[in-house]
Amino acid sequence: MAPEPAGAGAWERLEQLRSFRFALWFHTDMPLPIEVRFSGVRERSDREAWSGYMRRRTELTKVELRAEGSEQYERQASGWRRAPRGIETRVLEQGGGVFHGSRLEFIGTERGRYLYSFKPDLPIVDPTLTKRLSGVMEVEPGYGLPVRIYCSDSAKTAEWELRLSRYNRAGSVVVPYEPAMTIDASPARRLSRADFSRAVATIEVRLAKLGWEYRLRRTAKGLALLLGQPKPRRELQWLFSRGSVEVWQGHWVRGGESTGAAAEVGGDASRRVVLEHPLAANEGLGAEVRAATPLAASLVTSIAAPDTSRIAILLLDSVALSTAGRAPDGGLQFEDIGNEDDVRVVAALATGGVIPADFTIAIRP
């Protein structure tokens, strides 16, 4: 690769790698003597591992960090502490920021590598902007990938170095996970291997639609769900239910009518309905959530309302949850299911498919 394109696109090519290793080191004498040294791995999935130390004067502190997406974890004596992700676990931003806005000038070849000079932007080692820093980037010419960035002042009172290696061969990063609650779930009846796998896949679809932060693991008895935030038992029971969501046409129980086949809506004995025939189920409902406030949410379906002498009833696994009024833009609007989170779970069930059997759940203390 010629020098000009190799230097111009080196950082962009680094960003596209599956993984790479890095070693970052810097020191400065102001505003106080400090030295930092890290090594780690970055994966293209936006996971990073950092291990090293920070020295302030004579005080040495070991640091171990893991990061994924918008969160990072720092190892402490009590375990991993989760926090919003910062620049300290973003190696691409740290390295790219050093020469951002500066022109890379090709200055020759050394040890088979292209060299480019630039004026670095490094407030971390020059917070007062009084040092005359210079920078050099070394690029491997065969692939056009950066190998080393080194910056310093002439007296070497401030130095900053980033080394890069093992492109696409750096290994994987394991990110810790500290759950807010853990749920053990097991099938209510014995399932074949195929049915169990189908149930797991469907539950994962539901969780993805809900956007919950989770880890789902198989166990000897079924599944273990680790959640980043606590959830009410009702929503968890729905999550692990068969998830058959239906809308039926029916009528309110009339005076003198036999109530043997009547269903209580929302568990209210004063609101009993007789189911006549189904109108639609699950994916055929076209279900979506509408919420004026988190406490005033409704499930809206795209199916047409029955005639005025009949009502529409929403059922979850044969349990009547709600009756509908006509939505402003047509369809049916079920308003008394629960809060917004409750309604979102029902919508996820409706659009996520039915599993072969319910799962019983136990919440770990």
Summary of the structure (lengths in Angstrom):
residues: 365
radius of gyration: 29.8
end to end distance: 60.0
largest distance: 99.4
contacts: 1090
relative contact order: 0.12
helix: 18%
strand: 44%
